[in-house]
Amino acid sequence: MKEKDRRGYTLIELVVCIFLLAIICPSIYSFYITNIKYCYESIRNMEIEQQVRIAMSYIDRILHNTYEDEVRIMNGTIGGTYLIIKDQMFDLKGTTLRVEYNYNSGIIRKNPLAENIIRFEAYKNGNLLTVIIGGGIDEEAFSLSSEVFLISRDEGQNESAIK
């Protein structure tokens, strides 16, 4: 018997190859799409964390140079907390934490401080001020809280007299 010259593939080999590709390709595609979704979700969460950290850092920086009588907390008529530090007022409108500079001037200019904020609370117990900021899209994904002990004006004057 003569040996056949084999230069190509048989029909059965091609069908088996196509069948294997039909099984493997959707699995690889599914894995790829899942990783892309996870990547976008991670980026979104990092952006939310960054927004919360920026807002808390800004408020903390102001509070460390503030006397106790320069901080007020008001509850809004619709709900929500208004934190007033010196001449700046912070409030949450939707998912935007806003700051109004020169609050006492009578001119309303509310500027966005951070986006995707769903929780903004402030509590004052004597000289201890607690600020909580939480961020997320549908639910709270990340939150920070800060407690600052505010100095009374008479305590600050006593400290400067001691030095």
C-alpha positions in Angstrom: 0.0 0.0 0.0 1.2 3.4 -0.9 1.5 6.2 1.7 -0.6 9.2 1.0 1.0 12.6 0.7 -0.2 14.6 3.8 0.0 18.3 3.2 -3.2 19.6 4.8 -5.6 18.8 7.6 -8.5 16.5 7.4 -12.1 17.6 7.8 -12.3 15.8 11.2 -9.2 17.7 12.5 -10.7 21.0 11.5 -14.1 20.2 13.1 -12.3 19.2 16.4 -10.3 22.4 16.4 -13.3 24.6 15.8 -15.2 22.7 18.6 -12.4 23.3 21.0 -12.2 27.0 20.1 -15.9 27.3 20.6 -15.5 26.0 24.1 -12.4 28.0 25.1 -13.1 31.4 23.6 -16.3 32.2 25.5 -14.5 31.2 28.7 -11.6 33.6 28.0 -14.0 36.3 27.0 -16.0 35.9 30.2 -12.9 36.1 32.3 -11.8 39.2 30.4 -15.1 41.0 30.9 -15.2 40.1 34.6 -11.8 41.5 35.1 -12.6 44.8 33.2 -15.7 45.2 35.4 -13.7 44.6 38.6 -11.1 47.1 37.4 -13.7 49.8 36.8 -15.3 49.2 40.2 -11.9 49.4 41.9 -11.2 52.7 40.1 -14.6 54.1 41.2 -14.0 53.0 44.8 -10.6 54.7 44.8 -12.1 57.9 43.5 -14.7 57.8 46.2 -12.1 57.2 48.9 -10.1 60.1 47.5 -13.1 62.4 47.6 -13.8 61.5 51.2 -10.2 62.0 52.2 -9.9 65.4 50.5 -13.1 66.6 52.2 -12.0 65.3 55.7 -8.5 66.7 55.2 -9.9 70.1 54.4 -12.2 70.2 57.3 -9.6 68.9 59.7 -7.1 71.6 58.6 -9.6 74.3 59.4 -10.6 72.8 62.7 -7.0 72.7 64.1 -6.9 76.5 64.0 -10.4 77.1 65.4 -11.8 78.0 68.8 -14.8 76.2 70.3 -17.1 79.3 69.9 -16.3 79.5 66.2 -18.0 76.1 65.4 -21.7 75.7 65.1 -23.9 72.8 64.0 -27.4 73.4 62.6 -29.9 70.8 61.5 -31.6 71.6 58.2 -35.4 71.9 57.9 -35.4 69.3 55.1 -32.8 67.2 56.9 -29.1 67.1 56.9 -26.4 68.7 58.9 -24.9 72.2 58.4 -21.4 72.6 59.9 -20.3 76.2 60.3 -16.6 76.7 61.0 -15.6 80.4 61.3 -17.0 81.9 58.1 -17.4 78.6 56.1 -20.5 76.5 56.0 -20.5 72.8 54.9 -23.6 71.0 53.8 -24.6 67.9 51.8 -26.8 68.5 48.7 -27.6 65.2 47.0 -24.2 63.5 46.8 -22.2 66.7 46.7 -20.5 68.0 49.9 -20.5 71.8 49.4 -18.7 74.6 51.2 -19.9 78.2 51.3 -17.0 80.6 51.8 -17.8 83.9 53.6 -21.0 82.5 55.1 -21.7 85.7 57.1 -21.4 88.0 54.0 -24.9 87.3 52.9 -23.8 86.3 49.4 -24.5 82.6 48.8 -21.7 80.9 46.9 -21.8 77.2 47.5 -18.8 75.4 46.0 -18.5 71.7 45.6 -15.9 70.2 47.9 -16.4 66.5 47.2 -18.7 64.3 45.0 -20.3 60.9 45.7 -20.7 61.7 49.4 -23.8 60.1 50.9 -23.2 60.7 54.6 -22.2 63.9 56.3 -22.7 64.2 60.1 -21.3 66.5 62.8 -21.8 66.2 66.5 -20.6 68.6 69.2 -20.3 67.5 72.8 -18.8 70.3 74.8 -15.5 71.0 73.2 -15.3 67.7 71.4 -16.4 67.8 67.7 -17.0 64.7 65.7 -17.3 64.8 61.9 -18.3 61.8 59.8 -18.1 61.7 56.1 -19.1 58.6 54.0 -18.9 58.1 50.3 -20.4 55.6 47.9 -22.7 55.3 44.9 -25.7 53.4 46.2 -24.5 52.5 49.6 -21.7 53.6 51.9 -18.5 52.1 50.6 -16.0 54.1 52.6 -16.2 56.5 55.5 -13.9 58.5 57.8 -14.5 60.1 61.1 -12.5 62.7 62.9 -12.7 63.9 66.5 -11.2 67.2 67.4 -11.0 68.7 70.8 -11.6 72.5 70.3 -9.9 75.0 72.6 -12.0 77.6 74.4 -10.9 81.2 74.0 -10.1 81.6 77.6 -8.0 78.4 77.6 -6.1 79.7 74.6 -5.4 83.0 76.4 -4.2 81.1 79.5 -1.8 79.0 77.3 -0.3 82.1 75.7 0.1 83.8 79.1 2.0 80.7 80.4 4.5 80.9 77.5 
